[in-house]
Amino acid sequence: MEEYEMIIFEIINHGGTAKSLAYEALEFVENGNYKEADNLLKEADKSLLAAHKVQTSLIQSEAAGKHHEVSLLMVHAQDHLMTAIEAKSLIEKMILIYKKIDGIKEN
């Protein structure tokens, strides 16, 4: 596998990890475990940051003149990352609703 493809798979991996952690956090909230949910969302943030760093390095190298092929795999990676970001954002809002229902004040 080429180096470029490995970089693309890093984006997919980090995005998928973030999305899975966010959904897992929602499951913990459904069972009243807000502390573990918060920990999982922090881990999801770390995964999204890692994906963003990979994405930024690709953008910087392209801005420096190195052209990257826009493959179906790259489109998939970008789609995967965007849906992970959106899922996490929506889940965070859902958790706020759970907290309101349960009478938990935000810090």
Backbone hydrogen bonds in HBPLUS format (Angstrom, degrees):
<---DONOR---> <-ACCEPTOR-->    atom                        ^
c    i                          cat <-CA-CA->   ^        H-A-AA   ^      H-
h    n   atom  resd res      DA  || num        DHA   H-A  angle D-A-AA Bond
n    s   type  num  typ     dist DA aas  dist angle  dist       angle   num
A0006-MET N   A0002-GLU O   3.06 MM   4  6.42 152.1  2.14 149.7 158.0     1
A0007-ILE N   A0003-GLU O   2.98 MM   4  6.31 150.6  2.07 150.5 158.5     2
A0008-ILE N   A0004-TYR O   3.01 MM   4  6.33 154.8  2.08 146.2 153.1     3
A0009-PHE N   A0005-GLU O   2.92 MM   4  6.21 156.0  1.98 148.1 154.4     4
A0010-GLU N   A0006-MET O   3.06 MM   4  6.37 134.2  2.28 137.4 149.2     5
A0010-GLU N   A0007-ILE O   3.09 MM   3  5.08 129.1  2.36  93.9 107.7     6
A0011-ILE N   A0007-ILE O   3.34 MM   4  6.80 150.4  2.43 146.3 152.1     7
A0011-ILE N   A0008-ILE O   3.08 MM   3  5.31 119.3  2.46 101.0 114.7     8
A0012-ILE N   A0008-ILE O   3.14 MM   4  6.54 160.9  2.18 150.8 155.8     9
A0013-ASN N   A0009-PHE O   2.80 MM   4  5.92 162.6  1.83 146.9 152.1    10
A0014-HIS N   A0010-GLU O   2.91 MM   4  6.06 175.9  1.92 155.7 156.7    11
A0015-GLY N   A0011-ILE O   2.92 MM   4  5.94 161.1  1.95 148.5 154.7    12
A0016-GLY N   A0012-ILE O   2.88 MM   4  5.95 162.3  1.91 149.2 154.5    13
A0017-THR N   A0013-ASN O   2.92 MM   4  6.09 157.0  1.97 149.8 156.5    14
A0018-ALA N   A0014-HIS O   2.98 MM   4  6.16 163.8  2.00 148.1 152.2    15
A0019-LYS N   A0015-GLY O   3.01 MM   4  6.25 162.2  2.04 150.8 155.4    16
A0020-SER N   A0016-GLY O   2.97 MM   4  6.11 162.7  2.00 148.9 153.7    17
A0021-LEU N   A0017-THR O   2.92 MM   4  6.12 161.3  1.96 153.6 158.8    18
A0022-ALA N   A0018-ALA O   2.98 MM   4  6.19 154.4  2.04 147.3 154.3    19
A0023-TYR N   A0019-LYS O   3.06 MM   4  6.32 162.1  2.09 151.5 155.5    20
A0024-GLU N   A0020-SER O   2.90 MM   4  6.09 151.1  1.98 145.5 154.5    21
A0025-ALA N   A0021-LEU O   2.85 MM   4  6.08 148.1  1.95 144.1 152.8    22
A0026-LEU N   A0022-ALA O   3.07 MM   4  6.42 151.1  2.15 144.5 151.7    23
A0027-GLU N   A0023-TYR O   3.12 MM   4  6.47 149.8  2.21 142.9 150.4    24
A0028-PHE N   A0024-GLU O   3.08 MM   4  6.46 151.6  2.17 147.3 154.5    25
A0029-VAL N   A0025-ALA O   3.00 MM   4  6.34 154.8  2.06 150.1 157.0    26
A0030-GLU N   A0026-LEU O   2.94 MM   4  6.23 152.6  2.02 147.5 155.0    27
A0031-ASN N   A0028-PHE O   3.02 MM   3  5.15 136.9  2.21  97.8 110.3    28
A0033-ASN N   A0028-PHE O   2.84 MM   5  5.08 156.5  1.90 147.6 139.8    29
A0032-GLY N   A0029-VAL O   2.83 MM   3  4.77 163.8  1.86 108.4 112.0    30
A0037-ALA N   A0033-ASN O   3.27 MM   4  6.44 153.0  2.35 137.9 145.8    31
A0038-ASP N   A0034-TYR O   2.87 MM   4  6.10 157.2  1.93 149.9 154.9    32
A0039-ASN N   A0035-LYS O   3.06 MM   4  6.40 155.8  2.12 146.6 153.2    33
A0040-LEU N   A0036-GLU O   2.93 MM   4  6.20 156.8  1.98 149.9 155.9    34
A0041-LEU N   A0037-ALA O   2.93 MM   4  6.20 154.4  1.99 151.0 158.0    35
A0042-LYS N   A0038-ASP O   3.02 MM   4  6.28 148.2  2.13 144.9 153.2    36
A0043-GLU N   A0039-ASN O   3.03 MM   4  6.38 150.9  2.12 144.1 152.1    37
A0044-ALA N   A0040-LEU O   2.83 MM   4  6.14 149.3  1.92 145.0 154.3    38
A0045-ASP N   A0041-LEU O   2.91 MM   4  6.18 150.2  2.00 141.8 149.4    39
A0046-LYS N   A0042-LYS O   3.10 MM   4  6.44 148.7  2.20 141.3 149.2    40
A0047-SER N   A0043-GLU O   3.05 MM   4  6.42 153.3  2.12 147.8 154.6    41
A0048-LEU N   A0044-ALA O   2.90 MM   4  6.20 158.3  1.94 152.8 159.0    42
A0049-LEU N   A0045-ASP O   2.85 MM   4  6.06 154.3  1.92 147.8 155.2    43
A0050-ALA N   A0046-LYS O   2.96 MM   4  6.19 154.5  2.03 144.2 151.0    44
A0051-ALA N   A0047-SER O   2.97 MM   4  6.26 158.3  2.02 148.2 153.7    45
A0052-HIS N   A0048-LEU O   2.84 MM   4  6.04 156.9  1.90 146.7 153.7    46
A0053-LYS N   A0049-LEU O   2.88 MM   4  6.13 150.0  1.97 147.7 155.4    47
A0054-VAL N   A0050-ALA O   3.14 MM   4  6.46 155.6  2.20 146.6 152.2    48
A0055-GLN N   A0051-ALA O   2.91 MM   4  6.18 165.8  1.94 153.6 157.8    49
A0056-THR N   A0052-HIS O   2.77 MM   4  5.94 157.6  1.82 148.6 155.0    50
A0057-SER N   A0053-LYS O   2.97 MM   4  6.17 151.7  2.05 143.1 150.2    51
A0058-LEU N   A0054-VAL O   3.13 MM   4  6.48 151.1  2.21 147.8 155.2    52
A0059-ILE N   A0055-GLN O   3.02 MM   4  6.34 156.3  2.07 148.6 155.4    53
A0060-GLN N   A0056-THR O   2.83 MM   4  6.05 161.5  1.87 152.9 157.8    54
A0061-SER N   A0057-SER O   2.98 MM   4  6.13 157.7  2.03 143.2 149.0    55
A0062-GLU N   A0058-LEU O   2.98 MM   4  6.16 152.2  2.05 144.5 152.3    56
A0063-ALA N   A0059-ILE O   2.85 MM   4  6.08 153.8  1.92 147.5 155.4    57
A0064-ALA N   A0060-GLN O   2.97 MM   4  6.17 133.0  2.19 138.0 150.6    58
A0066-LYS N   A0061-SER O   2.99 MM   5  5.58 156.5  2.04 155.8 148.5    59
A0065-GLY N   A0062-GLU O   2.98 MM   3  5.15 160.5  2.02 106.8 111.8    60
A0075-VAL N   A0071-SER O   3.02 MM   4  6.37 160.4  2.06 152.2 157.5    61
A0076-HIS N   A0072-LEU O   2.90 MM   4  6.10 155.6  1.96 145.1 152.1    62
A0077-ALA N   A0073-LEU O   2.92 MM   4  6.19 152.4  2.00 143.7 151.2    63
A0078-GLN N   A0074-MET O   2.96 MM   4  6.22 162.1  1.99 153.6 157.3    64
A0079-ASP N   A0075-VAL O   2.92 MM   4  6.10 160.1  1.96 149.9 155.9    65
A0080-HIS N   A0076-HIS O   2.79 MM   4  5.93 158.6  1.84 149.8 156.2    66
A0081-LEU N   A0077-ALA O   2.94 MM   4  6.15 157.9  1.99 148.3 153.6    67
A0082-MET N   A0078-GLN O   2.94 MM   4  6.13 164.5  1.96 149.7 154.1    68
A0083-THR N   A0079-ASP O   2.96 MM   4  6.16 161.7  1.99 151.9 156.6    69
A0084-ALA N   A0080-HIS O   3.04 MM   4  6.20 145.2  2.17 139.6 149.4    70
A0085-ILE N   A0081-LEU O   2.97 MM   4  6.25 159.3  2.01 153.6 158.4    71
A0086-GLU N   A0082-MET O   2.99 MM   4  6.20 164.3  2.01 148.9 153.4    72
A0087-ALA N   A0083-THR O   2.83 MM   4  5.88 158.2  1.88 143.1 149.6    73
A0088-LYS N   A0084-ALA O   3.00 MM   4  6.13 165.0  2.02 148.3 152.2    74
A0089-SER N   A0085-ILE O   3.02 MM   4  6.19 161.1  2.05 147.9 153.4    75
A0090-LEU N   A0086-GLU O   2.93 MM   4  6.12 164.4  1.95 152.8 156.6    76
A0091-ILE N   A0087-ALA O   2.86 MM   4  6.00 161.3  1.89 152.1 157.8    77
A0092-GLU N   A0088-LYS O   2.91 MM   4  6.10 153.3  1.98 148.4 155.3    78
A0093-LYS N   A0089-SER O   3.20 MM   4  6.54 153.0  2.28 143.6 150.1    79
A0094-MET N   A0090-LEU O   2.92 MM   4  6.26 153.3  1.99 148.1 156.3    80
A0095-ILE N   A0091-ILE O   2.86 MM   4  6.12 151.5  1.94 149.4 156.9    81
A0096-LEU N   A0092-GLU O   3.07 MM   4  6.39 148.8  2.17 142.3 150.3    82
A0097-ILE N   A0093-LYS O   3.11 MM   4  6.47 149.6  2.21 144.7 152.6    83
A0098-TYR N   A0094-MET O   2.94 MM   4  6.34 156.6  2.00 148.8 155.1    84
A0099-LYS N   A0095-ILE O   2.87 MM   4  6.16 156.3  1.93 149.8 156.2    85
A0100-LYS N   A0096-LEU O   2.96 MM   4  6.26 153.7  2.03 145.8 152.4    86
A0101-ILE N   A0097-ILE O   2.92 MM   4  6.21 165.0  1.94 155.2 159.2    87
A0102-ASP N   A0098-TYR O   2.86 MM   4  6.07 154.3  1.93 149.6 157.0    88
A0103-GLY N   A0099-LYS O   2.86 MM   4  5.88 102.9  2.47 134.1 151.8    89
A0104-ILE N   A0099-LYS O   2.72 MM   5  4.80 164.9  1.74 149.3 148.4    90
A0103-GLY N   A0100-LYS O   3.05 MM   3  4.94 154.9  2.11  99.1 106.8    91
